[in-house]
Amino acid sequence: MITVTDHAEASRFEAHDGETLAGFADYLRTGELMAFTHTEVRSAYEGQGVGSLLARAGVEAAEAEGVKVLAICPFISGWLARHPDLAHLEYRAHSTVVD
């Protein structure tokens, strides 16, 4: 069974299969957002939903903390695109600066 935990000291969510690290999702945190920068799943666990477990855990943690999600990582961005019910959590710049 895969378990996902927030390894805050390393700024990443980790997926473990027992003692084995199956994958991770790196993030940066600010007062208003959680920016996901990189997601990696070990080849032995690809195609088994580990990346989705990491994405869901990260997005749910952001929601629980009341911060937005900035998906720099293409995997997290794609995962969010497939879950429009979570679109309200996506960070959107509110700048009015124009060229």
C-alpha distance (Angstrom), angle and dihedral (degrees) to the residues before:
residue distance angle dihedral
M1 . . .
I2 3.80 . .
T3 3.80 117.0 .
V4 3.80 124.8 -169.5
T5 3.78 123.6 -152.0
D6 3.78 135.2 174.2
H7 3.80 106.9 -115.1
A8 3.81 92.0 -165.1
E9 3.82 94.5 177.1
A10 3.82 88.4 62.1
S11 3.84 93.5 37.1
R12 3.77 93.7 -123.8
F13 3.76 144.2 101.4
E14 3.79 111.9 -122.3
A15 3.78 129.7 -155.7
H16 3.80 115.0 -152.9
D17 3.77 132.7 -171.0
G18 3.77 97.6 -158.2
E19 3.81 103.6 -55.7
T20 3.82 93.8 -19.2
L21 3.80 119.4 101.3
A22 3.81 105.0 -130.3
G23 3.81 97.5 177.4
F24 3.78 147.6 -36.8
A25 3.80 142.9 -145.5
D26 3.81 116.1 -146.4
Y27 3.79 119.7 -147.3
L28 3.78 144.0 176.4
R29 3.79 119.0 -143.4
T30 3.78 129.7 -150.8
G31 3.77 130.6 168.7
E32 3.79 92.1 -89.5
L33 3.79 106.4 28.9
M34 3.77 150.3 25.5
A35 3.81 110.7 -137.2
F36 3.81 115.1 -158.2
T37 3.79 108.6 -151.1
H38 3.81 106.1 171.7
T39 3.80 139.6 6.2
E40 3.77 123.7 -166.7
V41 3.81 131.3 179.8
R42 3.80 121.0 -170.2
S43 3.78 112.7 -113.3
A44 3.83 93.0 -115.0
Y45 3.84 88.2 62.0
E46 3.80 100.8 41.3
G47 3.79 115.2 125.6
Q48 3.79 92.9 21.0
G49 3.80 98.7 99.5
V50 3.81 96.7 -101.7
G51 3.81 93.0 128.9
S52 3.79 90.5 50.9
L53 3.79 90.9 50.4
L54 3.80 89.6 52.5
A55 3.81 92.4 47.4
R56 3.80 93.5 48.4
A57 3.81 92.9 47.5
G58 3.80 91.7 49.7
V59 3.78 95.6 46.4
E60 3.81 92.3 45.5
A61 3.82 90.0 49.8
A62 3.80 90.4 51.9
E63 3.79 90.4 49.4
A64 3.82 91.7 49.2
E65 3.82 89.8 51.1
G66 3.80 91.9 48.1
V67 3.81 94.9 -119.3
K68 3.79 131.7 125.4
V69 3.80 126.5 -112.9
L70 3.80 121.8 -119.3
A71 3.80 107.5 -165.9
I72 3.80 106.1 -156.3
C73 3.80 89.0 152.3
P74 3.82 110.8 84.4
F75 3.81 92.1 -139.7
I76 3.82 93.9 54.6
S77 3.80 90.2 43.5
G78 3.80 91.3 52.8
W79 3.79 91.7 45.4
L80 3.80 90.9 53.1
A81 3.81 90.5 48.5
R82 3.81 88.4 57.3
H83 3.83 90.6 51.1
P84 3.82 105.7 55.6
D85 3.80 89.5 167.1
L86 3.82 86.1 74.3
A87 3.82 96.4 48.2
H88 3.82 90.2 107.3
L89 3.82 87.7 69.9
E90 3.80 95.6 57.6
Y91 3.79 115.7 108.5
R92 3.79 114.2 -120.7
A93 3.80 122.2 -172.6
H94 3.79 111.7 -119.8
S95 3.80 97.6 -160.0
T96 3.79 117.6 140.9
V97 3.82 92.8 -164.6
V98 3.78 113.7 126.2
D99 3.82 133.5 179.9
